[in-house]
Amino acid sequence: MQMNAEDRARRWARLQEKATAARTAATLGEATQAMNRTEARTQALNERIRSLGRSGYRYADELDARAATLIADWPAARRQVEEAVRQGQAALGDLDAELARALAEGRRASTEEAMQAAESAVSQAEARARRVAREARGALTAFESRLRRLETETTHLQWAVDAWDAVSFDTYPDEALVDACKARWLTGEDEGPQGVLFLTDQRLVMEQKEKVATRKVLFIATKKELVQALQFAVPIGAVEVQQAEDARGGFLGLSKHEMLALAFSAAPTEGKRVSSARLRLLGGADNEHWVALIRRVQRGDFAAAPAEDAPQEHVAPQDIPTHCPACGAAFTQSIVRGMHELRCEYCGAVVRL
């Protein structure tokens, strides 16, 4: 069947566009560009981690070690991509001639059948070029995945440090942040203060930090104010993980909720004096990861680098008091890791350790 001039011109233009796209894909330029971007990101890792340390994070040794391994592995990963590009270009060595033949058929085509044959040939060539390009680009996938994880952790920890610097409560002079995440302390069925859960080398701290409606019209908030206040701070040695579960909630129960149920063998030294807490971790935080972090801190696995402004003089250990200096009652609480004070159960007096 003969084609009219307008239809033929339109399809011929489209055929040329597809041939150009096929030739562009056949250069495997996307793989080369991705390789160069990945190299720049890899080279920037050390500075990102140093910047984190300058911000006050003192547990960057693991990040440093992983970054060093990644940087050492990059030359081999680059060679792998370069080899994939060479092999791909060799496999596509006849592509230009194949496209030239198809375009020549399309230029001469005056019937529907002839044009369809030319279009099919160009489409097949383009599909082959894109498949080879994907394979060359895929040589970077494993390395990029490792790099992305490290970048994501560094970005997250920078957020955690910034949040720690902006807390509303006093931190201990020798206290170092380990991690933080957004969380909601569930004091009701599905409600409670939302803010940031901090894990340091001495405490587990929940701080509310959220905008709360102060004025409503027909149940719609018309005015909000930021509420930031300490909820509880527990010595890390008094924290017991009772349960870590992935609860379901939301519409039709399709959303996944990362939940942590904790018990405290010693009452929080600051904030609300509670014996347990149920937390919903937010913002992509993983409850199993947090359980592992808490237990590592309790084991003393973290060795913080000294803060740049930390005093260097030796401080003699202080004897643990056995009786309240105010009323003379005996202290019965167990001393656990991260505990900085004892509170008398009789008169409420607080003794700093």
GIQUICOR-V780878 format. One record per residue. N is the residue number from 0. SS is DSSP state (@ for helix, = for strand, . for the rest). PHI is phi in radians with two decimals (NA if undefined). PSI is psi in whole degrees, -180 to 180 (none if undefined). Layout:
<<N;SS;PHI;PSI> <N;SS;PHI;PSI>>
This chain:
<<0;.;NA;129> <1;=;-1.24;145> <2;.;-1.71;147> <3;.;-1.37;164> <4;@;-1.10;-39> <5;@;-1.16;-44> <6;@;-1.15;-40> <7;@;-1.11;-43> <8;@;-1.13;-41> <9;@;-1.12;-45> <10;@;-1.27;-32> <11;@;-1.16;-40> <12;@;-1.13;-42> <13;@;-1.14;-37> <14;@;-1.11;-41> <15;@;-1.15;-39> <16;@;-1.08;-44> <17;@;-1.16;-37> <18;@;-1.15;-40> <19;@;-1.10;-43> <20;@;-1.08;-39> <21;@;-1.13;-43> <22;@;-1.14;-38> <23;@;-1.12;-45> <24;@;-1.09;-35> <25;@;-1.20;-18> <26;.;-1.28;-16> <27;.;1.01;31> <28;@;-1.14;-31> <29;@;-1.09;-40> <30;@;-1.15;-41> <31;@;-1.15;-44> <32;@;-1.11;-43> <33;@;-1.09;-39> <34;@;-1.09;-43> <35;@;-1.19;-39> <36;@;-1.13;-41> <37;@;-1.14;-39> <38;@;-1.09;-43> <39;@;-1.13;-41> <40;@;-1.14;-39> <41;@;-1.13;-43> <42;@;-1.16;-23> <43;.;-1.49;-6> <44;@;-1.06;-48> <45;@;-1.03;-42> <46;@;-1.16;-38> <47;@;-1.09;-41> <48;@;-1.27;-38> <49;@;-1.10;-39> <50;@;-1.09;-37> <51;@;-1.10;-43> <52;@;-1.12;-40> <53;@;-1.14;-25> <54;.;-1.34;-10> <55;.;2.04;-1> <56;.;-1.39;129> <57;.;-1.95;9> <58;.;-2.10;45> <59;.;-1.60;4> <60;@;-1.04;-43> <61;@;-1.14;-41> <62;@;-1.08;-43> <63;@;-1.02;-45> <64;@;-1.14;-43> <65;@;-1.19;-37> <66;@;-1.13;-41> <67;@;-1.08;-41> <68;@;-1.12;-43> <69;@;-1.11;-45> <70;@;-1.10;-40> <71;@;-1.16;-29> <72;@;-1.44;-13> <73;@;-1.11;-44> <74;@;-0.95;-42> <75;@;-1.17;-39> <76;@;-1.15;-40> <77;@;-1.11;-44> <78;@;-1.06;-37> <79;@;-1.10;-42> <80;@;-1.18;-44> <81;@;-1.05;-40> <82;@;-1.17;-40> <83;@;-1.10;-37> <84;@;-1.17;-44> <85;@;-1.07;-46> <86;@;-1.14;-39> <87;@;-1.15;-43> <88;@;-1.13;-36> <89;@;-1.15;-40> <90;@;-1.16;-24> <91;.;-1.80;18> <92;.;-1.06;-29> <93;.;-1.67;5> <94;@;-1.15;-40> <95;@;-1.10;-41> <96;@;-1.15;-38> <97;@;-1.09;-42> <98;@;-1.20;-38> <99;@;-1.08;-41> <100;@;-1.13;-43> <101;@;-1.13;-40> <102;@;-1.16;-37> <103;@;-1.10;-41> <104;@;-1.12;-40> <105;@;-1.18;-36> <106;@;-1.14;-36> <107;@;-1.48;-17> <108;.;-1.09;131> <109;.;-2.17;-9> <110;=;-1.99;161> <111;@;-1.07;-40> <112;@;-1.14;-42> <113;@;-1.16;-42> <114;@;-1.17;-39> <115;@;-1.08;-38> <116;@;-1.12;-43> <117;@;-1.14;-43> <118;@;-1.10;-40> <119;@;-1.12;-41> <120;@;-1.14;-42> <121;@;-1.16;-42> <122;@;-1.07;-42> <123;@;-1.13;-40> <124;@;-1.15;-42> <125;@;-1.13;-42> <126;@;-1.09;-40> <127;@;-1.14;-42> <128;@;-1.12;-43> <129;@;-1.19;-35> <130;@;-1.12;-46> <131;@;-1.14;-38> <132;@;-1.12;-41> <133;@;-1.10;-40> <134;@;-1.13;-40> <135;@;-1.16;-42> <136;@;-1.13;-33> <137;@;-1.18;-17> <138;.;-1.12;-18> <139;.;-1.60;-11> <140;@;-1.00;-48> <141;@;-1.12;-45> <142;@;-1.15;-43> <143;@;-1.05;-37> <144;@;-1.10;-44> <145;@;-1.12;-43> <146;@;-1.10;-44> <147;@;-1.11;-40> <148;@;-1.07;-43> <149;@;-1.20;-41> <150;@;-1.09;-43> <151;@;-1.10;-43> <152;@;-1.13;-40> <153;@;-1.13;-43> <154;@;-1.10;-43> <155;@;-1.09;-44> <156;@;-1.18;-31> <157;@;-1.14;-40> <158;@;-1.07;-44> <159;@;-1.08;-43> <160;@;-1.10;-43> <161;@;-1.08;-40> <162;@;-1.15;-39> <163;@;-1.14;-37> <164;@;-1.17;-21> <165;.;-1.86;16> <166;.;-1.20;159> <167;.;-1.61;-5> <168;.;-2.00;168> <169;.;-1.41;135> <170;.;-1.73;159> <171;.;-1.33;148> <172;.;-1.01;-36> <173;.;-1.79;17> <174;.;-1.55;135> <175;.;-2.15;134> <176;=;-1.22;137> <177;=;-1.81;-49> <178;=;-2.85;171> <179;=;-2.71;157> <180;=;-2.71;158> <181;=;-1.25;143> <182;=;-2.74;160> <183;=;-2.13;128> <184;=;-1.51;111> <185;.;-1.43;98> <186;.;-1.62;-9> <187;.;-2.28;-168> <188;.;-1.04;-47> <189;.;-2.53;34> <190;.;-2.55;165> <191;.;2.63;172> <192;.;-1.15;138> <193;=;-1.93;143> <194;=;-3.09;-130> <195;=;-2.22;133> <196;=;-1.71;122> <197;=;-1.90;137> <198;=;-2.04;119> <199;=;-1.96;-180> <200;.;-1.34;3> <201;.;-2.30;-25> <202;=;-2.50;163> <203;=;-2.00;123> <204;=;-2.23;133> <205;=;-1.97;120> <206;=;-2.07;127> <207;=;-1.28;135> <208;=;-2.69;92> <209;=;-2.73;159> <210;=;-1.50;127> <211;=;-2.04;136> <212;=;-1.16;129> <213;=;-1.90;-10> <214;=;-2.60;134> <215;=;-2.27;145> <216;=;-2.23;116> <217;.;0.96;45> <218;.;1.21;9> <219;=;-1.89;126> <220;=;-1.17;124> <221;=;-1.87;-12> <222;=;-2.61;134> <223;=;-2.27;151> <224;=;-2.31;146> <225;=;-1.32;126> <226;=;-1.93;123> <227;=;-2.32;115> <228;=;-2.75;143> <229;=;-1.13;134> <230;=;-1.77;-51> <231;=;-2.75;154> <232;=;-2.42;115> <233;=;-2.02;133> <234;=;-0.96;136> <235;@;-1.07;-30> <236;@;-1.24;-13> <237;@;-1.70;2> <238;=;-1.59;126> <239;=;-2.14;122> <240;=;-1.40;116> <241;=;-1.59;-35> <242;=;-2.78;141> <243;=;-2.22;113> <244;=;-2.30;156> <245;=;-1.84;86> <246;=;-1.36;157> <247;=;-1.85;144> <248;=;-2.81;-166> <249;.;1.33;-169> <250;@;-1.10;123> <251;@;1.06;15> <252;@;1.18;28> <253;.;-1.53;-19> <254;=;-1.53;147> <255;=;-1.72;131> <256;=;-1.97;123> <257;=;-1.49;111> <258;=;-1.98;145> <259;=;-2.28;128> <260;=;-1.93;121> <261;=;-2.12;147> <262;=;-2.12;149> <263;=;-2.08;119> <264;.;-1.37;-15> <265;.;-2.29;142> <266;.;-1.13;146> <267;.;-0.92;138> <268;.;-1.39;-19> <269;=;-2.41;157> <270;=;1.34;-153> <271;.;-1.26;138> <272;.;-1.58;88> <273;.;-1.99;157> <274;.;-1.79;-6> <275;=;-2.81;167> <276;=;-2.73;140> <277;=;-1.97;123> <278;=;-2.11;140> <279;=;-1.85;116> <280;=;-1.41;137> <281;.;-2.12;174> <282;.;1.19;27> <283;.;1.53;3> <284;.;-1.17;145> <285;.;-1.91;126> <286;@;-1.14;-38> <287;@;-1.15;-37> <288;@;-1.10;-40> <289;@;-1.23;-36> <290;@;-1.05;-45> <291;@;-1.10;-41> <292;@;-1.11;-46> <293;@;-1.02;-45> <294;@;-1.21;-34> <295;@;-1.15;-42> <296;@;-1.10;-42> <297;@;-1.10;-32> <298;@;-1.37;-14> <299;.;1.41;28> <300;.;-1.22;-25> <301;.;-1.52;135> <302;.;-2.14;103> <303;.;-1.32;139> <304;.;-1.22;143> <305;.;-1.11;142> <306;.;-1.13;149> <307;.;-1.07;-32> <308;.;-1.77;12> <309;.;-1.28;139> <310;.;-1.13;145> <311;.;-1.76;-7> <312;.;-1.22;152> <313;.;-1.37;135> <314;.;-1.95;123> <315;.;-1.19;142> <316;.;-1.11;146> <317;.;-1.72;139> <318;.;-1.17;142> <319;.;-1.41;122> <320;.;-1.19;148> <321;.;-1.85;-18> <322;=;-2.36;151> <323;.;-1.19;128> <324;.;-1.25;-15> <325;.;-1.53;-46> <326;.;-2.09;-9> <327;.;1.50;-1> <328;.;-1.18;148> <329;=;-1.31;139> <330;.;-1.40;126> <331;.;-1.91;-8> <332;.;-1.20;147> <333;.;-1.37;144> <334;.;-1.54;121> <335;.;-2.11;166> <336;.;-1.01;133> <337;.;1.57;-4> <338;.;-1.38;129> <339;.;-2.03;-3> <340;=;-2.74;157> <341;=;-2.05;137> <342;=;-1.98;127> <343;.;-1.19;128> <344;.;-1.29;-13> <345;.;-1.70;-53> <346;.;-1.88;-8> <347;.;1.43;3> <348;.;-1.13;144> <349;=;-1.96;130> <350;=;-2.03;123> <351;=;-1.31;138> <352;.;-1.67;none>>
